[in-house]
Amino acid sequence: MYIEKVEEELRDKEFETFLAKRKSGASKLATQSNSKGGLAKLTAIHFEAKAKPYAESLKHANDKNRDSFFKKKAKDVYDKLRNLDSISQREFQAWMGELEVWGEVYIRSKKPSSIKLD
C-alpha cells in the first residue's frame, strides 16, 4: 500500500513537471514570435493561448477525475473549431493552441509512457 502511494505521488510530480515545462516552453515561443512581428504574430497568438490551459491543467493535475476534465476541455475547444467559415484567423490560432494543450495533457495523463520522441 505504501509503495503504491509513493509511486502515485511520483507520477503526479512527474506530470506536474511536464505541465510546467510545456507551459514555460510555450511562453518562450510566444515571446520570440511576438518580437519578430509580421506573420509571426499568428504563431505568437497560438502559443499565447496555451498559457491559460496549462495553468488550469496544473490546478487539476492531482484531481481524481482529471482525465475526464481534460477530455471535456478538449472536446469543448474542438466544438468551437467545427465551423471554420465563421471564425477569424486569430480565433483559429488561439483555439488550436488550446486544443493542443488539452489534447496533449489528456493523452499524457491517460498514457504517461506514450511519449516516444526518438
Backbone as CSV, one residue per row, in Angstrom:
resi,resn,N_x,N_y,N_z,CA_x,CA_y,CA_z,C_x,C_y,C_z
1,MET,0.823,-1.188,0.000,0.000,0.000,0.000,0.874,1.262,0.000
2,TYR,1.894,1.290,0.831,2.777,2.440,0.913,3.519,2.644,-0.407
3,ILE,3.999,1.566,-0.997,4.740,1.639,-2.263,3.842,2.198,-3.368
4,GLU,2.597,1.748,-3.413,1.658,2.260,-4.418,1.431,3.751,-4.247
5,LYS,1.329,4.208,-3.006,1.117,5.630,-2.736,2.335,6.437,-3.182
6,VAL,3.517,5.963,-2.894,4.745,6.653,-3.296,4.847,6.699,-4.823
7,GLU,4.527,5.585,-5.491,4.566,5.556,-6.957,3.574,6.551,-7.553
8,GLU,2.382,6.637,-6.967,1.372,7.579,-7.444,1.853,9.023,-7.258
9,GLU,2.464,9.307,-6.108,2.978,10.651,-5.858,4.077,11.006,-6.850
10,LEU,4.930,10.052,-7.197,5.982,10.295,-8.184,5.404,10.568,-9.562
11,ARG,4.380,9.806,-9.947,3.715,10.038,-11.238,3.079,11.423,-11.269
12,ASP,2.441,11.810,-10.160,1.812,13.128,-10.092,2.859,14.236,-10.190
13,LYS,3.983,14.068,-9.520,5.047,15.072,-9.566,5.621,15.157,-10.981
14,GLU,5.820,14.013,-11.620,6.319,13.987,-12.995,5.339,14.685,-13.934
15,PHE,4.047,14.472,-13.722,3.012,15.094,-14.543,3.044,16.610,-14.359
16,GLU,3.166,17.071,-13.120,3.244,18.496,-12.851,4.482,19.112,-13.507
17,THR,5.601,18.403,-13.462,6.835,18.883,-14.100,6.637,18.995,-15.606
18,PHE,6.003,17.988,-16.199,5.692,18.012,-17.630,4.879,19.258,-17.975
19,LEU,3.826,19.522,-17.212,2.958,20.672,-17.464,3.727,21.987,-17.326
20,ALA,4.513,22.104,-16.279,5.260,23.342,-16.035,6.273,23.599,-17.149
21,LYS,6.952,22.560,-17.595,7.942,22.728,-18.664,7.273,23.080,-19.991
22,ARG,6.158,22.447,-20.287,5.444,22.755,-21.528,4.906,24.185,-21.495
23,LYS,4.409,24.612,-20.340,3.910,25.984,-20.188,5.045,26.986,-20.416
24,SER,6.184,26.723,-19.825,7.339,27.599,-19.974,7.808,27.661,-21.427
25,GLY,7.842,26.524,-22.093,8.249,26.481,-23.496,7.309,27.262,-24.395
26,ALA,6.013,27.141,-24.148,5.025,27.880,-24.942,5.184,29.381,-24.734
27,SER,5.431,29.780,-23.504,5.624,31.193,-23.194,6.855,31.744,-23.916
28,LYS,7.917,30.977,-23.912,9.150,31.388,-24.588,8.915,31.561,-26.096
29,LEU,8.217,30.616,-26.697,7.933,30.704,-28.132,7.009,31.876,-28.453
30,ALA,6.063,32.161,-27.589,5.163,33.302,-27.799,5.962,34.606,-27.779
31,THR,6.863,34.732,-26.825,7.680,35.936,-26.713,8.570,36.108,-27.938
32,GLN,9.221,35.036,-28.369,10.087,35.102,-29.547,9.304,35.483,-30.791
33,SER,8.140,34.887,-30.964,7.314,35.167,-32.144,6.808,36.601,-32.135
34,ASN,6.417,37.071,-30.971,5.940,38.456,-30.845,7.025,39.444,-31.250
35,SER,8.252,39.163,-30.854,9.344,40.095,-31.155,9.659,40.147,-32.648
36,LYS,9.348,39.089,-33.368,9.590,39.068,-34.810,8.565,39.892,-35.570
37,GLY,7.344,39.960,-35.064,6.288,40.730,-35.714,5.839,40.096,-37.015
38,GLY,5.097,40.847,-37.793,4.602,40.366,-39.084,3.751,39.112,-38.939
39,LEU,3.942,38.189,-39.860,3.160,36.955,-39.844,3.492,36.052,-38.653
40,ALA,4.632,36.287,-38.022,4.981,35.528,-36.818,3.989,35.809,-35.693
41,LYS,3.229,36.889,-35.826,2.209,37.218,-34.816,1.178,36.087,-34.704
42,LEU,0.889,35.409,-35.831,-0.038,34.264,-35.774,0.518,33.165,-34.865
43,THR,1.816,32.942,-34.953,2.459,31.951,-34.083,2.399,32.413,-32.631
44,ALA,2.616,33.698,-32.408,2.546,34.242,-31.052,1.154,34.038,-30.461
45,ILE,0.127,34.315,-31.247,-1.257,34.128,-30.787,-1.480,32.665,-30.394
46,HIS,-1.000,31.760,-31.228,-1.138,30.320,-30.991,-0.508,29.919,-29.650
47,PHE,0.724,30.385,-29.423,1.427,29.980,-28.204,0.969,30.754,-26.970
48,GLU,0.544,31.999,-27.133,-0.004,32.754,-26.007,-1.275,32.093,-25.474
49,ALA,-2.044,31.513,-26.364,-3.307,30.876,-25.969,-3.092,29.635,-25.114
50,LYS,-1.887,29.131,-25.073,-1.604,27.919,-24.303,-1.412,28.187,-22.812
51,ALA,-1.136,29.436,-22.446,-0.837,29.758,-21.048,-1.979,29.391,-20.105
52,LYS,-3.187,29.820,-20.435,-4.334,29.579,-19.549,-4.646,28.078,-19.409
53,PRO,-4.704,27.295,-20.497,-4.980,25.865,-20.318,-3.883,25.133,-19.525
54,TYR,-2.614,25.529,-19.734,-1.555,24.893,-18.934,-1.720,25.242,-17.460
55,ALA,-2.027,26.498,-17.150,-2.233,26.908,-15.757,-3.410,26.152,-15.146
56,GLU,-4.480,26.029,-15.907,-5.658,25.303,-15.413,-5.342,23.817,-15.237
57,SER,-4.550,23.272,-16.136,-4.146,21.862,-16.018,-3.337,21.636,-14.756
58,LEU,-2.456,22.574,-14.439,-1.659,22.448,-13.214,-2.545,22.452,-11.975
59,LYS,-3.608,23.260,-11.997,-4.537,23.300,-10.860,-5.250,21.971,-10.670
60,HIS,-5.473,21.244,-11.763,-6.221,19.982,-11.708,-5.326,18.754,-11.849
61,ALA,-4.026,18.950,-11.778,-3.072,17.854,-12.018,-3.247,16.674,-11.073
62,ASN,-3.723,16.912,-9.880,-3.847,15.833,-8.900,-5.289,15.434,-8.618
63,ASP,-6.220,15.956,-9.406,-7.622,15.588,-9.235,-7.846,14.129,-9.619
64,LYS,-8.750,13.493,-8.929,-9.091,12.096,-9.252,-9.732,11.979,-10.631
65,ASN,-10.506,12.988,-11.008,-11.226,12.945,-12.285,-10.546,13.785,-13.364
66,ARG,-9.228,13.957,-13.253,-8.533,14.847,-14.184,-8.666,14.411,-15.639
67,ASP,-8.664,13.109,-15.897,-8.764,12.634,-17.283,-10.061,13.102,-17.933
68,SER,-11.167,12.940,-17.237,-12.448,13.360,-17.820,-12.518,14.883,-17.930
69,PHE,-11.915,15.599,-16.991,-11.872,17.057,-17.057,-11.097,17.509,-18.292
70,PHE,-9.905,16.948,-18.496,-9.076,17.322,-19.647,-9.761,16.956,-20.970
71,LYS,-10.384,15.802,-21.007,-11.059,15.373,-22.233,-12.230,16.305,-22.563
72,LYS,-12.983,16.714,-21.549,-14.107,17.625,-21.776,-13.612,18.965,-22.293
73,LYS,-12.528,19.458,-21.728,-11.965,20.726,-22.184,-11.546,20.627,-23.655
74,ALA,-10.909,19.524,-24.029,-10.502,19.328,-25.428,-11.723,19.297,-26.333
75,LYS,-12.754,18.593,-25.918,-13.970,18.498,-26.729,-14.637,19.856,-26.892
76,ASP,-14.663,20.647,-25.823,-15.270,21.979,-25.889,-14.565,22.859,-26.927
77,VAL,-13.241,22.826,-26.929,-12.487,23.630,-27.889,-12.671,23.070,-29.301
78,TYR,-12.639,21.759,-29.419,-12.843,21.120,-30.724,-14.189,21.540,-31.324
79,ASP,-15.205,21.599,-30.501,-16.537,22.008,-30.971,-16.536,23.444,-31.508
80,LYS,-15.721,24.313,-30.915,-15.626,25.690,-31.407,-15.038,25.742,-32.819
81,LEU,-14.189,24.791,-33.128,-13.486,24.780,-34.418,-14.307,24.175,-35.554
82,ARG,-15.441,23.641,-35.252,-16.224,22.901,-36.251,-16.705,23.759,-37.411
83,ASN,-16.927,25.036,-37.177,-17.442,25.895,-38.237,-16.375,26.898,-38.661
84,LEU,-15.474,26.462,-39.496,-14.366,27.310,-39.929,-14.819,28.573,-40.652
85,ASP,-15.986,28.529,-41.276,-16.458,29.682,-42.040,-16.814,30.880,-41.159
86,SER,-17.013,30.649,-39.876,-17.480,31.749,-39.025,-16.420,32.244,-38.032
87,ILE,-15.178,31.779,-38.165,-14.157,32.211,-37.207,-13.045,32.988,-37.921
88,SER,-12.354,33.797,-37.141,-11.245,34.586,-37.677,-9.939,33.795,-37.582
89,GLN,-8.928,34.298,-38.247,-7.596,33.679,-38.177,-7.080,33.711,-36.738
90,ARG,-7.326,34.809,-36.054,-6.907,34.942,-34.651,-7.588,33.871,-33.780
91,GLU,-8.905,33.711,-33.945,-9.632,32.691,-33.169,-9.111,31.305,-33.495
92,PHE,-8.887,31.052,-34.773,-8.376,29.742,-35.181,-7.039,29.441,-34.501
93,GLN,-6.111,30.382,-34.553,-4.791,30.158,-33.944,-4.906,29.936,-32.438
94,ALA,-5.719,30.749,-31.787,-5.871,30.622,-30.336,-6.515,29.287,-29.958
95,TRP,-7.575,28.930,-30.650,-8.257,27.678,-30.305,-7.413,26.453,-30.639
96,MET,-6.624,26.525,-31.696,-5.734,25.404,-31.999,-4.676,25.252,-30.905
97,GLY,-4.182,26.373,-30.401,-3.232,26.312,-29.283,-3.858,25.668,-28.061
98,GLU,-5.084,26.080,-27.752,-5.787,25.484,-26.609,-6.037,24.003,-26.827
99,LEU,-6.491,23.647,-28.024,-6.776,22.240,-28.318,-5.524,21.381,-28.163
100,GLU,-4.401,21.891,-28.642,-3.143,21.145,-28.484,-2.842,20.878,-27.017
101,VAL,-3.022,21.897,-26.183,-2.737,21.710,-24.752,-3.655,20.647,-24.165
102,TRP,-4.960,20.810,-24.354,-5.891,19.862,-23.730,-5.683,18.457,-24.270
103,GLY,-5.384,18.338,-25.548,-5.136,17.018,-26.122,-3.890,16.369,-25.553
104,GLU,-2.796,17.105,-25.532,-1.553,16.513,-25.032,-1.626,16.230,-23.538
105,VAL,-2.312,17.087,-22.789,-2.452,16.877,-21.348,-3.306,15.639,-21.074
106,TYR,-4.381,15.506,-21.827,-5.239,14.330,-21.660,-4.463,13.049,-21.976
107,ILE,-3.770,13.041,-23.103,-3.025,11.840,-23.505,-1.926,11.529,-22.491
108,ARG,-1.197,12.542,-22.055,-0.125,12.323,-21.073,-0.694,11.788,-19.761
109,SER,-1.859,12.277,-19.369,-2.487,11.822,-18.139,-2.931,10.362,-18.241
110,LYS,-3.528,10.013,-19.383,-4.030,8.643,-19.590,-2.906,7.647,-19.854
111,LYS,-1.901,8.068,-20.622,-0.819,7.169,-21.041,0.525,7.847,-20.802
112,PRO,0.976,7.888,-19.561,2.190,8.636,-19.244,3.452,8.156,-19.967
113,SER,3.480,6.934,-20.388,4.681,6.437,-21.067,4.535,6.436,-22.583
114,SER,3.519,7.127,-23.094,3.278,7.101,-24.531,4.161,8.061,-25.329
115,ILE,4.898,8.913,-24.650,5.767,9.859,-25.366,7.033,9.141,-25.781
116,LYS,7.147,8.990,-27.069,8.354,8.387,-27.642,8.891,9.402,-28.641
117,LEU,9.905,10.140,-28.237,10.398,11.245,-29.052,11.614,10.851,-29.909
118,ASP,12.110,9.694,-29.751,13.278,9.265,-30.551,12.861,8.556,-31.799
